Amino acid sequence: MPFFRGASSKAILAHLDDRSLKRIYLENEMLIREGEGPQNWKQFKAALRGIQRDGFAITVAEVAEGRVGIAAPILMNKRVVAGVSMVFESGQVDAVGQAGFPQQVVAAAERISLALSEDPGTISRG
């Protein structure tokens, strides 16, 4: 599965710096442009910056048919190191939003991010 599909991937990509994103885009332009994806660098960057601004990504049927994904980045000292996500059946989309799941995913990611930033030894570097 390409790293450009699904909420988890997009939440992580959205928090990379412009230089890294540009390199990724140029190396994978044809994959990124498949289907309904962004058709150029400007659209790719804008879509990811929107996710960064919102603090989470929501995708529908990008990884599995009939599934909706919600994901938020886990940051350590302002650098993305992972993500947290939830997946639902597409028929539950209205319930997902009403139940505040996007905000709960963001809150969980923020708690993990805070814990990692307070104890940098938590993540192995080797």
N, C-alpha and C positions, 0 to 999 in steps of 0.2 A: 504494500500500500504506500503510495507517495506520501511524503511528509507534508503535503500541502492540502490534505483532506482531513476533515474532522475537527471538532472543537478543540481537542487537546493540542494538536499540532498548531492550529492557528493561534491559540492563546500563548504558546511558547514563541512562535515566530514573531508575533506582534511586539514582543519585548526585546527583540534583537536590535542592535544599532543599525543605522542606515547603510553603513559600509558592508556589514555582514549580509543584510537583506539583499543588497544590490548584487553581491557575489552569488548568493543562492539563486536569485532570479536569473541572472545571466547563464548560470550553469544548468538551469532546469526550465528554461523558458517554455519549451514545447509542452512539458508536463503541466506546468502552471496554467497554460492557456487552453488546456483541454476542456471541453464541455462549456459549462456556464462560468468558468473561472475568469479571473482578470485577463484582459487581452493585451496589456502592456505594463511596463514598469510603474507608471504613474497610478494606474488602477490597483495594482498589486500593493503598492505602498499605502495608498489611501485606505484600502480595505483593512489592512493590518493596523494602521494608525487609529482607525475607528474602533477596532477591538481593544487596542491599548487604552484609548480614551474611556471606553465603557467599562473596562476592567474584567471583561469576560467575553467568551465567544459562544455563540449558539449556532449549531448546524443541523440541517435536516437531511437525512438519508445520504450523507456523504461517505460514511464508512459502511453502514449496513442499511438495507432497505427497511423502511418503516421505523427507523430509530431517530431520535433527537438527542444530540449531545450538548452539554453545557460544560464549559471548562474555564478555569482561571489559573493564572500563572503563580508559581511559588517562586519568590525572590529571596535571594540571600545577599544582603548588602547591595540592594538595588540591581542585582544581576539575576536573570532568569536561570533557574537550576532544575525546574520540574514543573508539573502542573497537577491540578486535581480536577476530576471530572465526574459527572453523573450522566447516565444514559437512560432514556425513557422510550416507551412506545410512542409513535407519532400521534396516536389517538389521545394521548394524555397532555398534549401541548398546552391547552387552555388551563388545565389543572396545574401544570408545572409553573406557569407564570403567576397564577393566582396564589399559589402556595409560597411564592417567594424563593423558589429554588435557585434562581441565578444569584440572588443576594446571599443565600446560604453557602453556595459554592465559593463565592468571593470571600465571605467571612472565614470559611475554613482555610482557604489559601492564605489569607492574611495572618491567621493564627499560626499556621505552620511557618510562614515567612518570618514572623517575629521570633519564634522559637529558634529557627536556624540562625538568624542574625545575632541573637543573644549568645548562642553557643556554636561558634563556627566549627568546632571539632565534631559536630554531629555528622557531617558528610565526609566520608573518606575521600582523600585525594589520590589514592593509589589504586 
